[in-house]
Amino acid sequence: MRTALVMATALVAGVAPMALGGAAAFAAPGAGSRPAARTASAASAAEVGTVVQEGGRLTVPAGADAPVTLRLKVTLPAGVTGPVRAHIGLPVEAFPPAGPSPLRLAAALGSTCSVNGGPLAACAWDSPWIDDEDYPHPVRLKLPVTEAATTLTYAVTIDTSSDQAWVGSLDAPVELNDSTGAVVAKGVAGLDFVLGTSEPNRLGAVHARDKDGVLWRYEGTSRIEKPLKPRRKVGGGWNIYTAVVPVSTPMSNGTGDLVARDKAGVLWYYKGTGNPAAPFAPRTRVGAGWNIYTAFAGRPNGTLVARDKNGVLWNYERNYGTSAPFIPRIKVGAGWNIYNTLVGWAGGPLARDTGGVLWRYEETGSMGDPEGYPFRRPVRVGAGWNAYTAVVGTGDLGRRDYADVVARDKAGQLWLYQGVIKNGRLVPGPTRTPVGPGWNMYDLIF
């Protein structure tokens, strides 16, 4: 009891008891003064707080999906005062060889930030390496500065484009620093970047004309299990045409041009508007005499090829910047009557022969190519395509970022073939996915 009393008296008096190993007295604060506040840097030297991600790892869909929210709870050491700032780093170890860089990744990430339940405000990712900052990770997000408290909460929305799906899964370090730069709390946020819904300019669209002449539009969804959205009406009167041919791929954002030949043999040009609700501008007249052709196909560069009744294929190069959409035709070659279907495709025109074999014609890209212009020798896709009454080249519908093909069988079922890379070439894939029945109500699909 006496020992305890001595110790208590010594503590009240501000003297360090020798029995506890104290060699010097604590300095007693002067009369009326407040005890000196413990600085953030002093606290960090003794203890570092924690950053906890709420809700577990966050999936970040790269694409047209809505932004997702990262939520963090910070616990600071006792006595920390003053302004603190949080940083989130992206520890990307390797960038793909073509295109992506720290600067481009930072520019492609969109975020808003909130502290302690306040309103969300824009906050920007940056690339400290570009400015030669000594920061360990190539991309970083600075969260707003706030006053220290025992507990802090942050909400960070993250949005990015389809191009950034390559980032993959990261354990992103989160640190809080005081005004001197000392670390006062740290933790990790799990971020999983995955390919989300493609943007409209990356998704194809399919058009179909019913037997009353009404044109309908189906936009891609980026979901392989249901690749097309419900149809929307484009307009009536399209039964005046005997052929309608895209000369650039119709896309879900309303882009894509086409030509249409009427019963008198006049060819008309429809320019894409970029408005999905009204995808085609008023038509302009190209010229007469197009009834000499039995088949057409658009090429990826906006050019048109046409087969005449003798089986000779002609190439109409696109004429940009003038009122005439095509320059005079150039002969490609004879023998094209072996095909009963000819359609345009982003990977190069597709042709089905009378035996049901589908071929893909690869573009040469040069008038001086030794195999001839504009196509090299055809690449065999596969047999059995005579099961279909319509074959249509489309843009990407199923979230691979490659052009796809849809085909209608005799029962009216529509099937999707996703584009794949085979031997370095883009071709329709070997497997098909059902899109839906009832497509025999249309007499033209493109």
MOPEGI-V121254 format. One line per field, one symbol per residue. ss: DSSP state (H for helix, E for strand, C for the rest). A space follows every 50 residues. Layout:
# MOPEGI-V121254
ss->???
This chain:
# MOPEGI-V121254
ss->CHHHHHHHHHHHHCCCCHHHCCCCCCCCCCCCCCCCCCCHHHHHHHCCEE EEECCCCEEEEECCCCCEEEEEEEECCCCCCCEEEEEEEECCCCCCCCCC CHHHHHHHCEEEEEECCCCCEEECEECCCCCCCCCCCCEEEECCCEECCC EEEEEEEEEECHHHHHHCEEEEEEEEECCCCCEEEEEEEEEEEEECCCCH HHCEEEEEEECCCCEEEEEECCCHHHCECCCEEEECCHHHEEEEEECCCC ECCCCCCEEEEECCCCEEEECECCCHHHCECCCEEEECCHHHEEEEEECC CCCEEEEECCCCEEEECECCCCCCCECCCEEEECCHHHEEEEECCCCCCE EEECCCCEEECCECCCCCCCCCCCECCCEEEECCHHHEEEEEEECCCCCC CCCEEEEEECCCCEEEECEEEECCEEEECCCCEEEECCHHHEEEEC
